[in-house]
């Protein structure tokens, strides 16, 4: 049976599905109740005191210290496993992976049944990993708070490209004491507030468009954004720094977007050459897979990003560099790399299931690629443009070559107008 029209707790408590007009938010607590049961019981009681309903989900494989509303057997089965088998195997990594996957399924079903307004989790590295996987597929905007011992270091494995809020636990999650009581209490109050707060009135009826931007393509994206806003769209701009590209990809597959104006595909250059701002090999695939209209340009494919100059790998000595600032060094892509990038972009666009168009700025792809600028290299650019043209010849992808620099106002506006026509006509040219 899919969905949770009601949840029956181990202690016999029945939670009916919330109906229209029900103002009490439902908070889902997801955690390993075999090791953190007392802490979760305290959080459950505190949230109830704050006027929330609580669904307690056990994502541990041991014997729970407190009764759960959704037991670990149900969570394990949602991942295609059996909790007894996971317990007997004694493989902590496999158990964490399985219970994270199962918890994600459970949360998705609760959300689909209208019984999820926020998620709160507490834990160490294992519990944080389970919670991070559990909330990864939930919609952007739904509150997701994790109190973690890992929150003061590299948090990218836990946050990913979603709006996950992390709170450092300061002390280990090992009992409720004078200090942890304050921290856990703040977490409960925060998630209750987020779940209960009403959003201010906004232009929710305007269709959403996502756009990608870098400092060296800002004038182009500004022109496109202004044009799209004139046409009645709300534009979400993503900074092409790796995490920005991953966030764009995640939103493109969410069903929330009317279209994507992917003017700045520079993260693909970092993925190819080993730069520090790669968004991974799946960049420029989600919109196509979801059938979302997309208009794409080779914006800033002329550069690969590194940190301070002395951090650039030795194998790149002799290449053309530009020190953008003390923390950022840019490397010009070669003709060979530009050709390969053109082939990769074309291959991704060929795989699109929805309407797609490519715009080519023949006078340069970034502010550094303008005549007289540090990265101006028409031969390298031409290698990219030829590969794009060859790779898309005979396909349904429209290729528009303009004798403009990417940052000329007419280029961004032309892309915006094409995306508007594509969206408003259902993708027809």
C-alpha positions in Angstrom: 0.0 0.0 0.0 1.5 3.3 -1.0 1.1 6.5 0.9 0.2 7.1 4.6 -3.5 8.1 4.9 -2.9 7.3 8.6 0.1 6.3 10.7 -0.4 3.9 13.6 2.3 4.2 16.2 3.9 1.3 18.1 2.2 2.6 21.2 -1.2 2.6 19.5 -1.5 6.3 18.7 -3.2 7.0 15.4 -2.4 10.0 13.3 -5.1 10.8 10.8 -4.1 12.5 7.6 -4.3 16.3 7.8 -7.2 17.8 6.0 -7.8 21.2 4.5 -7.6 24.0 7.1 -5.7 21.9 9.7 -3.2 24.4 11.1 -1.1 22.1 13.3 2.1 21.3 11.4 3.5 17.8 11.2 7.2 17.4 11.9 8.9 14.1 11.0 11.8 13.1 13.3 14.1 10.7 11.5 16.8 9.0 13.5 18.6 6.0 14.8 16.4 5.2 17.8 18.7 2.4 19.0 21.4 4.9 19.9 19.6 8.2 20.1 16.2 7.2 21.4 16.2 9.3 24.5 17.2 12.4 22.6 14.5 11.8 20.0 11.9 11.3 22.8 12.9 14.6 24.3 12.6 16.3 20.9 9.2 14.7 20.2 7.9 16.0 23.5 9.3 19.4 23.0 7.7 19.7 19.5 4.4 18.6 20.9 4.7 21.4 23.5 5.3 23.8 20.6 2.0 22.7 19.0 3.2 20.3 16.4 2.2 16.8 15.5 5.2 14.5 15.4 5.8 11.4 13.3 8.8 9.5 14.7 10.7 7.3 12.2 13.2 4.8 13.3 16.2 4.6 10.9 18.4 2.5 13.1 18.9 -1.3 12.8 19.2 -2.1 16.6 16.6 -2.3 19.3 14.8 1.0 19.7 15.0 2.8 23.0 11.6 4.5 22.4 8.5 3.5 20.5 8.5 4.7 16.9 5.5 5.7 14.8 7.1 4.1 11.8 9.4 1.3 12.8 12.8 0.3 11.4 11.3 -2.9 9.8 9.1 -0.7 7.6 12.1 1.6 6.7 14.3 -1.3 5.8 11.6 -2.9 3.6 11.2 0.4 1.8 14.8 0.0 0.7 14.2 -3.7 -0.3 16.0 -5.0 2.8 15.2 -6.7 6.0 16.2 -5.1 9.3 17.2 -8.5 10.9 19.5 -9.2 8.0 21.1 -5.8 8.2 21.6 -6.3 11.9 23.0 -9.8 11.5 25.5 -8.7 8.7 27.2 -6.2 11.0 28.1 -4.0 8.1 27.5 -0.5 9.4 28.1 1.2 6.0 25.6 -1.1 4.2 23.1 -0.5 7.0 23.4 3.3 6.9 23.0 3.2 3.1 19.9 1.0 3.2 18.2 2.9 6.0 18.9 6.2 4.3 17.3 4.9 1.1 14.3 3.5 3.0 13.8 6.7 5.0 13.7 8.6 1.8 10.9 6.4 0.5 9.0 6.8 3.7 9.3 10.6 3.7 8.2 10.8 0.1 5.1 8.8 1.0 4.4 11.0 4.0 4.8 14.1 1.8 2.6 12.7 -0.9 -0.1 12.0 1.7 0.0 15.6 3.0 1.5 14.6 6.3 4.9 16.3 6.2 5.6 20.0 6.9 9.3 19.7 8.0 12.0 17.2 8.9 14.3 17.2 11.9 17.2 14.8 12.5 20.1 14.7 15.0 23.2 12.5 14.9 26.8 11.9 14.3 28.3 10.9 10.9 26.1 7.9 10.4 22.9 9.5 11.5 23.7 12.6 9.5 24.3 10.5 6.4 21.0 8.7 6.8 19.1 12.0 7.3 20.9 13.7 4.4 19.8 10.9 2.1 16.3 10.8 3.5 15.7 14.5 2.8 17.6 14.7 -0.5 14.6 14.2 -2.8 12.1 16.4 -0.9 11.0 19.6 -2.5 13.0 22.8 -2.2 11.3 25.0 0.4 10.2 22.2 2.7 12.2 22.7 5.9 15.0 20.2 6.5 17.1 20.6 9.6 19.9 18.3 10.7 21.7 18.8 14.1 25.1 17.2 13.5 28.5 16.7 15.0 29.8 17.0 11.5 28.4 20.5 10.8 31.6 22.4 11.4 33.6 20.8 8.6 33.0 20.1 5.0 29.2 19.8 4.9 28.8 19.3 1.1 28.1 15.6 1.5 25.1 16.4 3.7 23.8 19.5 2.0 24.4 18.6 -1.7 22.3 20.9 -3.9 19.3 21.2 -1.6 18.2 23.6 1.1 19.3 21.6 4.0 19.9 23.5 7.2 22.8 22.2 9.4 23.3 23.1 13.1 26.5 22.2 14.8 25.7 20.1 17.9 28.9 21.5 19.8 28.8 18.4 22.0 28.2 14.8 21.0 24.6 13.7 20.7 24.9 11.6 23.8 22.1 12.4 26.3 20.2 15.5 27.1 22.3 17.7 29.3 22.6 21.4 30.2 24.2 22.3 26.9 22.6 19.9 24.5 19.2 20.8 25.9 19.7 24.4 24.7 20.9 23.3 21.3 18.2 20.7 20.7 15.6 23.1 22.1 16.7 25.7 19.6 16.5 23.1 16.8 13.0 22.1 17.8 11.9 25.7 18.0 13.5 26.5 14.6 11.9 23.7 12.7 8.5 24.3 14.4 8.8 27.9 13.4 9.8 27.1 9.8 6.9 24.7 9.4 4.3 27.1 10.9 5.4 30.3 9.2 3.2 31.6 6.5 5.0 32.8 3.4 4.4 36.5 2.3 2.2 37.0 -0.7 4.2 36.9 -3.9 3.9 36.4 -7.6 3.4 32.7 -7.3 1.5 32.5 -10.6 4.5 33.6 -12.7 6.2 30.7 -14.5 9.7 29.9 -13.3 12.8 30.0 -15.5 16.3 29.0 -14.3 19.4 30.7 -15.7 23.1 30.0 -15.2 25.6 32.8 -14.7 29.2 33.5 -14.0 31.0 36.8 -13.3 32.2 36.8 -16.9 28.8 36.3 -18.4 26.8 38.6 -16.0 25.9 41.3 -18.6 24.4 38.6 -20.9 22.4 37.0 -18.1 21.2 40.4 -16.8 19.9 41.2 -20.3 18.2 37.8 -20.6 16.7 38.1 -17.1 15.3 41.6 -17.7 13.7 40.4 -21.0 12.2 37.3 -19.4 10.8 39.4 -16.5 9.2 41.8 -19.1 7.6 38.7 -20.7 6.1 37.7 -17.3 8.6 35.1 -15.9 10.3 34.8 -12.6 14.0 34.1 -13.1 16.1 32.1 -10.7 19.8 32.7 -11.4 22.4 30.0 -10.4 26.0 30.9 -10.0 28.0 28.4 -12.1 30.4 27.3 -9.2 29.8 23.6 -9.2 27.2 23.6 -6.4 25.2 26.2 -8.4 25.1 23.9 -11.4 24.1 20.9 -9.3 21.3 23.0 -7.8 20.1 24.0 -11.2 20.1 20.4 -12.4 18.1 19.3 -9.3 15.5 22.0 -9.9 15.3 21.2 -13.6 14.2 17.7 -12.7 11.7 18.8 -10.1 8.8 19.7 -12.3 8.8 23.4 -11.1 10.4 25.0 -14.1 8.8 26.3 -17.3 12.2 26.5 -19.0 16.0 26.7 -18.6 18.2 29.5 -20.0 21.6 27.7 -19.7 23.8 30.5 -20.9 26.8 29.6 -18.8 28.0 26.0 -19.2 31.5 26.7 -17.9 31.3 23.9 -15.2 31.7 21.4 -18.1 35.2 22.8 -18.7 36.1 22.2 -15.1 34.7 18.7 -15.3 36.8 18.0 -18.5 40.1 19.5 -17.3 40.0 18.9 -13.5 39.1 22.3 -12.3 37.7 23.1 -8.9 34.2 24.1 -10.0 32.9 21.0 -11.7 29.2 20.2 -11.3 29.9 16.6 -12.4 29.4 14.8 -15.7 25.6 15.0 -15.4 25.6 18.8 -15.9 23.3 19.9 -18.7 21.2 16.7 -18.7 18.3 17.2 -16.3 16.2 19.6 -18.3 16.6 17.4 -21.4 15.7 14.2 -19.4 12.6 16.0 -18.0 11.5 17.4 -21.3 11.9 21.0 -20.0 12.4 23.6 -22.8 16.0 24.8 -22.8 18.1 27.3 -24.6 21.8 26.8 -24.2 25.0 28.7 -25.0 28.7 27.9 -24.6 29.1 30.7 -22.0 32.6 30.8 -20.3 33.7 27.5 -21.8 37.0 29.3 -22.4 38.1 28.9 -18.8 38.9 26.3 -16.1 38.9 27.4 -12.5 41.6 26.8 -9.9 42.4 28.3 -6.5 45.4 30.5 -5.8 48.1 30.5 -8.5 50.4 28.2 -6.6 47.7 25.5 -6.3 47.4 25.0 -10.1 48.7 21.4 -10.9 52.2 21.3 -12.4 51.0 19.5 -15.5 49.4 22.8 -16.7 52.6 24.8 -16.6 53.0 26.7 -19.9 49.3 27.3 -20.3 47.6 30.7 -20.5 46.4 31.9 -17.1 44.6 34.9 -15.6 44.7 35.6 -11.9 41.1 36.7 -11.3 41.9 37.5 -7.6 44.2 36.0 -5.0 41.9 33.0 -4.4 40.9 32.3 -8.1 43.1 31.5 -11.0 41.6 30.9 -14.5 43.2 28.8 -17.2 42.3 29.2 -20.9 41.0 26.1 -22.6 42.9 24.9 -25.6 41.5 24.3 -29.1 41.5 20.6 -28.3 39.6 21.0 -25.1 37.2 23.4 -26.7 36.5 20.9 -29.5 35.8 18.2 -26.9 33.5 20.5 -25.0 31.6 21.2 -28.1 31.2 17.5 -28.7 30.0 17.0 -25.1 27.5 19.8 -25.2 26.1 18.5 -28.5 25.8 15.0 -27.2 23.9 16.2 -24.2 21.5 18.3 -26.3 20.9 15.3 -28.7 19.7 13.4 -25.7 17.0 15.9 -24.8 13.4 14.7 -24.8 12.0 18.2 -24.9 12.6 21.2 -27.1 16.2 22.6 -27.2 18.1 25.3 -28.9 21.7 26.3 -29.0 22.9 29.9 -29.4 26.5 30.5 -30.5 28.2 33.9 -29.8 30.8 34.0 -32.6 32.6 37.0 -31.2 33.5 35.4 -27.8 32.1 33.3 -25.0 33.1 35.4 -21.9 34.3 38.8 -20.8 37.9 37.4 -21.0 37.4 36.1 -24.5 36.6 39.6 -26.1 39.1 41.1 -28.6 42.1 42.3 -26.7 41.2 40.4 -23.5 43.4 37.8 -21.9 41.7 34.7 -23.3 40.8 36.0 -26.8 41.5 33.0 -29.0 39.2 32.8 -32.1 40.8 29.5 -33.3 40.1 27.8 -30.0 36.5 29.1 -30.0 36.0 27.9 -33.6 37.0 24.4 -32.6 34.1 24.4 -30.2 31.7 26.0 -32.6 32.5 23.5 -35.4 32.1 20.5 -33.0 28.7 21.9 -31.8 27.5 22.4 -35.4 28.8 18.9 -36.5 27.3 17.2 -33.5 23.8 18.8 -33.9 23.5 18.6 -37.7 20.4 16.8 -38.7 18.9 16.9 -35.2 15.8 18.7 -33.9 18.0 21.1 -31.9 18.0 24.5 -33.5 21.4 26.1 -33.8 21.5 29.9 -33.9 24.9 31.5 -34.7 25.0 35.2 -34.0 27.8 37.6 -34.9 27.8 39.0 -31.4 29.9 38.6 -28.2 28.1 36.7 -25.5 27.8 39.9 -23.4 26.3 42.0 -26.1 22.8 42.8 -24.9 21.3 41.5 -28.1 22.6 38.0 -27.4 21.0 37.4 -24.0 17.7 39.0 -25.2 17.7 36.8 -28.3 18.1 33.7 -26.1 15.3 34.9 -23.8 12.9 35.6 -26.7 13.6 32.1 -28.1 12.9 30.5 -24.8 9.7 32.4 -24.5 8.5 31.3 -27.9 9.5 27.7 -27.1 7.5 27.8 -23.8 4.5 29.6 -25.0 4.1 27.4 -28.1 4.7 24.2 -26.4 8.1 23.8 -27.9 7.2 24.4 -31.5 9.5 26.7 -33.6 
